[in-house]
Amino acid sequence: MLFSARLLALALFFVSLACIVHAAPPNIVLIVSDDQGYNDLGHVSGEIFTPHLDRLAAEGVRLTDFYVSWPACTPSRGSILTGRYPQRNGLYDMIRNDVADFGKKISTADYPYTPERILGMDTREVGIAEVLSDAGYRCGVFGKWDGGQLKRYLPLQRGFHDFYGFTNTGIDYYTHERYGTPSMYRNNTPTTEDKGNYATDLFEREALRFIEANKARPFFLYVPFNAPHGSSNLDPAIRGTVQAPDEYRAMYPDLLAKAGLEPGKRYGKEAMVPNKAERVLGYKAATTCMDDSIGAILDALDKNNLAKNTIVIFFSDNGGSGSADNRPLNGRKGQVLEGGIRVPCIIRWPGITQPGTVSDAFLTSLELFPTLCAATGTSTPEGVVLDGYDMTPVLAGAPSPRTEMFWQRRAEKAARVGQWKWVKARRGSGLYNLADDIGERHDLSNEQPEALEMVKEKFATWRATMDATEPRGPFRDY
């Protein structure tokens, strides 16, 4: 009886899919937050205000076993757009100037020659916007680009028609500078036109403008927020927290009453730094502000009668950092433990997802590229090896075709094969059974040596496959 019910469900799914394919091509809204914790959704934790993401979850499916390809922003976001492992597309480490960690401001004369300025995604890579643009979609991106700053790397050379945002890994929310360097662009041109205005509000403004301008045609709207990433300002009183407007800070009165500065250290020197309440307050307030912007985007879809034919996808680019809450996961941003790579994800796809459902299907950001190609009736790029699957049937309730996923950040390695997770890292190594231990608390290496060897062999095979691929820059030697 259960088998028959599943067959019926799949049959109804394919009938529904056929109807969607023959209707008008769906719009796509892809929203990516920055360093948001696994537990930082209001309807999940009850400790943060995210009413609009809560609404999205009530109208779609929340994915509890959704992973990104790298535990920090640059490689993760590269995989989102290419559908390929960072080790395959070449962007497998960060594009940033590490001297900011030591309080150094780079002069305007020196900045053009720094890694942050000159590195970017290999121009031979094909992004999802290029595919959708060729299929007649209008493509816009508003927020954090993080794929390179030189003209050949910017969004308008990657299939997008409209871009407003910053090109590196983080900014001050009001000055739009990265540690003193102006970083905002409109299309291919640097701009300071909106200096002094809160970045999240600006990205909302541009997204709403884009929807209004393109409501009569298929569009792909990519909104990669920088919230709730920490503020990239060298001032010790700002760095270490997240800037947020006063009205959102006031929504957390208990924290606001305790927030302030305290004696501490920054850059190896005595300094006044944000206390714990200030750090948590800034993070939560910035997240709630971002949630309001997401609500404005959802409202714009409703107002223009677009919601029924729009796929809305939301997730974080990597695990939470700073004051984020990754419970019950172990680890955080920058680590290949679950807390660095398993992220909150919600998808609303009318006719495919069932409202208010929760799925533990094993899925990743690598699935986005083939899924969006299938949803829009476009072909995947010829000769390009994609590392994901069309997850449309999974979103409707079918089992996931994904059984394996692999991660590497320099010397740190991890692999998930089925329920088994192997980690080799400074902050924790071992074999874990994620079916009953998603917190990676109980190392089973000694108890399950055959499983350990199997997962390590799978990782070695994956690594050999990545090494044998056609090389891509900017880091690989060829």
N, C-alpha and C positions, 0 to 999 in steps of 0.2 A: 504493500500500500504506500509506504514512504517513497519507494523508488518511482511509483507511478505519479505521485504528487510532484516529485522533482522533475520528472519528464514533462508534466503539464506546465509547471512553472517556467521551464526553459522554452517550451513551445510558445507560451504567451509572451515571453521575453523577445523571441525572434520575430513574432508578429508585430510587437510594439516597435522593435528596432526598424523593421521594414517600413513601418509608417513614418517614423522619424526621418529615415534616410531620404524618403521621397518627398518630405516636406521641405520648407525653406531651410537652408543651411543654418545650423545653430550658431548663435553668438557664443563667445567664450570670454569669461572673466576669470583671470588667474591672479589671486591675491596671495602674496608671500610676506609673512612677518619675519622679523629679524631677531633671533635668539630668544624666541618665546618658549617658555617651559612647557613640558608635556602636560602638566596639571593645571596650566593657567588658562582655563576656560571656566566661566562662571558656573555653568550647569554641571561641571565636573567637580570643581573644588569648593564652590560656594564662598571663596575667599577673595574673588576679584570680580569686578563688574564688566561683563562682556555681553550685554543683552542682545546685540545684533548677531554676534557669532552663535549665541544660544538659539536665536531664531533660525539661523541658517541650519544648525544641527537638527532642529525640530522639523525642518522642511526637507532635509536630505539625510545623508548617512554620515556618521562619525566613524572614522577608521582608527582603530586602536593599535594596529600593527603596521603602521606606515613609516617607512624609512627614507632618509635622504642618503646621498652617495658619499658624503664627506662630512666630518663633524664641525666644519666652519664654512664661512660664507662663499668665498670665491669659487672653489671647486664645486660646491653643492649647486650654486646657481648656474654654473656652466653646464652641469648635467641636466638641469631642468630644461634648458633651452635646446640642448643637442640630443638628449635621450641616450647618452653614452657615458660609460664610466669615466671619471676624471683621468684615469690611467690610459684610456683609449683616446680621449679628445685632447690630451696634452696639458690641460689646465689642472694639475693635480697638487698644487700648493697655492698659498696665498699670494696676492699681489698687494704688497704693502711695504711701507718704509718703517722698519723696526726701530729706527732711532727715536721715534716718538715715545717709545716705552721708557726712554731714559730722559725725557723732558726736553729733547732737542727740537727746535724749530728749524726747518730747512729753508734756506733763503730762496727767493724767487729766481736767483741766478743758478742755484744748484738743482732746484726741483726738476727741471726738464730732463735731467740725466739720471734720475733715480729709478729704481725698479718699479715703483708704484706708477710712474708716468709712462714708462716705455714698454712694459709687458702687457700682453693681452691674449685673448683666445685666438688660436691659429686661424687664419683667414680661409683655410680650406674646409673648415668645419661648416656644416649646414645646420642652421637653426630652425626651429619650428616656425618662426615668423616668416622666414624665406619661403617655406613650403606653403603656408597659408596665404601669404601675399600673392604668390603665383596662382593660387586658386581663387583670387578675387576678393580676399579679405582685406579690410583696412586694419592695420596693426599699430597699436600705440603702447608705449611703455612710460610710466611715470613713477619715479622713485629711484631706488638704488640699482645702478647698472652693474658695476663691479665686473666688467668683462674686458676692461682696457680703456685707456683714455685717448690714445692717438686716433686720428680721424678714421683710419681703416678699421678700427675696432668698435667704433661707436654704433648705436642702434640703427641709424639710417643706412648704414652699410651692411646691416644684418637682417634686412627684410622689414624693419619697422618704418612707418611713415611719419610718426610723430613721437618726439621724446622731450620730456622735461624731467630733470633730476640730476643726481650727482653720479660721478663716474668711478669713485673709489669705494673703500670698504666702510667708511663712516664719516659723519660730519657733526659739527655743532648744530643743534636743531634751529638756532636763530641766525647765526652768522653765515651758515652753510659753508663754513671753512673746515678743512681737515687739519687740525693742529696748526691753524694760521694760514693755510693755503686755500684760497677760494676754489670751490669745487662744483658749482652748479652750472648746468648746461641747458640751453634750449636748442634742440636738434644738434647741429654740429658746432654750435657757437657757445663759448663760455658766457655766463651772464651773472650779474649781481642785482638784477632788477627787483628781486623780492627779498633782499637782505633785511633781516629784522623780523620777518614773518616765520611762524612755526612751520617746519618742514612738512609735517603730516597734513596740515591744512592745505598746503600748496599742492601736494600730490592728490588730495581729494578734489580740489578745484579743477585740476587738469583732467582727472578721470571723468568728472561730470561734464566738462566741456567736450571731451572726446565722445562720450555717449550721445550727447545732444547733436553733435555734428555728424555722427555716423549711424543714427538710429534707423535709417531707411535702408541700410546695407549690412551685410555680414561683417562683424568686427571681432578682433582679438584684442582684448584689453588686458594688459599685464601691469599689475600694480605691486611692485616689490618695495614695500615699506622699509624704512630703516628702524622703525619702532618695533620693539622696545630696546634696541641696541644702546649701549652706553654712549654718552656724549663724547665726541672726539675733540676735546679741548684740553690744552696743556695746563690750564688753571687747576690746581689741586682741589679747589672748592667745587669744581664742576665735574672734573674727570672722576670716574668711579660711581657716578649716579647717572640718571637719565633725566634730561630736562622735560618738563611738561607744563602746560598752561595752568594758571592758578585755579581755574574753575574745576579742573579735573583733580588737582591736588586736594581741593576742598571736599571731594567726594569720599575721602578717607580720613575723617577727622581724628580718629585715634592715633594714626600715624603722624598726621600733621602736627598734633600737639607735642609730639616727641622729636620731630625732625629738626635737624640743624647740623652745625659743624662741631667737630671735636679735635683735639690735638692728635696728630698721627704722623705718618711719614709718607712722602711721595718723592720719587726719584732719589731715594736714599737720604733725604733731608727732612727735618722737622717741618710740619705744615699743618694747617687747619684743613681737615678733610671731612666729607659727609659721614655722619654717623649711620648706624644700621637703619634706623627709622627713616632717615632721609633717602637712603639707597632703595629701600623697599617701596617707599612712597613714590619716588620718581618712576620706578619701574611700573608699578601698578597704574599710576595716573597716565603714563604714556601709552600703556596698553589699552586703557579705557578710551583715551582720545582716539587711538587708531580704530578701535571698535566702532566709535561714532562715525568715523569716515567710511568704514565698511558699510554701516547702516545707510549712509547717504547714497552710496553706490547701489545698494539693493533697492532703496526707494526710487532712484532714478530709473532702474529697470522696470519697476512696477508702474511708475508714472507714464512711461512710454510704451506700456503693454509689451515689454520685451522679455519678461521673466520666464514665461512659459517656453520660450525658445532660446534660453540662455543657459549654458553650463557654467556653474560657479564653483570654483575650486579654491580652497584655502588650506595652507599649511605653513609651518615655520621652516626656514632655510636650514636650521640645524637645532640641536638641543639648546636648552636654556642656559644662560650664563648669569653672572652677577647675582641679582636678587630673584631670579626665576625659580619656580618650583617644579622640579622634575619628578616628584614623587609619583609612583613608587619605584621609579627607575634608579639605577646606580650611575653616577657619573654626570657629566655636564659637557657643554660646548668644548670642542677641542679634543675630546676623548672618544675612543671607539667603543667604550661601554655604551649600554643602551641609552643612557641619558644624553649622550652626544649625538646620536644618530636616529633614534626613534622620536617622532615629532607628532604634535597634534595635527589632525587633518580632517576636514569636512568637505563633502562634495554634494552639491544639489544639482540634479540633472532630471528635470521633469520627464516622466515617461520611463525612466530607467531606475533611479533610486526611489526607495520607498521612504516616505516621511517618517522621521523620528527613529530610524533604525541605527543600530550599532553593529559594526562588523569587525571581527578579528582576523580577516583575511590578510595574508602575507602579501603586502604591496609596497611599492617604492616610487620615488619621483621619476625613475627611469621609465615608468609606465606611461607618463604623460604624453610623450611624443607620439608613440604609435596609437594611443587612445584618441588623441585629438585628430590625427590623420583619419582614423576610421570613422569618427563622429562626423567629420566634415566631408567624407567621401573623397578625400585626396589620397594619392599614393605616397608611400614613404619614399624618400629620395633614393634613386637608383645607385647601387654600388656602395651605399652607406650601411655599415653594420650597426644596428640599434641593439641596445642591451635590455630593452624592456618588452612588455607584452601589452596587447590591447586589453585593458581591464574592464571594458564595458560589461561583459557578462558577469564579472565578479561583483560589480556595483549593484547588479540586479539580484545577486544572491547565489551565483554559481561559485564553485571552488576556484581558488586562485591557481593559475599555472606556475606561479613563482614558487620555487622550492629552495633557492639558494640566493645569497647576496654576500658580497665581499667588500671589505674596506681596508685601505692602507693609508696611514699618514706618517710618512717617513719611516721610522723603525717600528711604529705601532701597527698592529695587524688585527683583523677580526674577520670572522666568517660565520654566517648563519646557514645551516643546512637543516631543513625541517625545523624541529624544535630545538636542535642543538646549536649552541653559540660558543665559539672558541675565541678567546681574547688573549693577545700577547701585548701588554702595555705596562707602563711604569706604575699606573694607579691601580692595577689589578690584572692578573692573568689567570686563566683557567678555562674549564669547560663547564657550561651551565645548561640546564634543561629549562628553556623558556616556557615550556608548557605549565610549569608550576613554580618558576623562579625568575620572573622578569626583572627582579631586583638584582640578579647576579650575585647572590649571597653565598651560595653553596657550590664550591668547586668540586666537580665530580671527576677530575682528571684521573685520580687513582682508582676510583670505583668503576669507571667506564673507559678503560684504555682503548678498546676497539673503536668506540665512538669518537674519541679524541683523535686517533690516527686517521679515521675516515675524514673528519672535517679538515684536518691539516693537509691531507692529500688533495682534497677539493680546492683548498686555498692555493696550493702549489700549482695545480693545473690552471686555475684562473690566472695566477700571476704569470705563468709561462705564456698563456694566451695573450695577455696584455702586452708582454714584452715582444711578442711576435707580430703585433699589429703595425700597420704603416705608421711611422713616427710622426708625432705632432709637437710643435713648440707650445709654450716658450722654454720649458725646462729641459726637454730631452735632447741628448746629444746625437746628432745625425748629420 
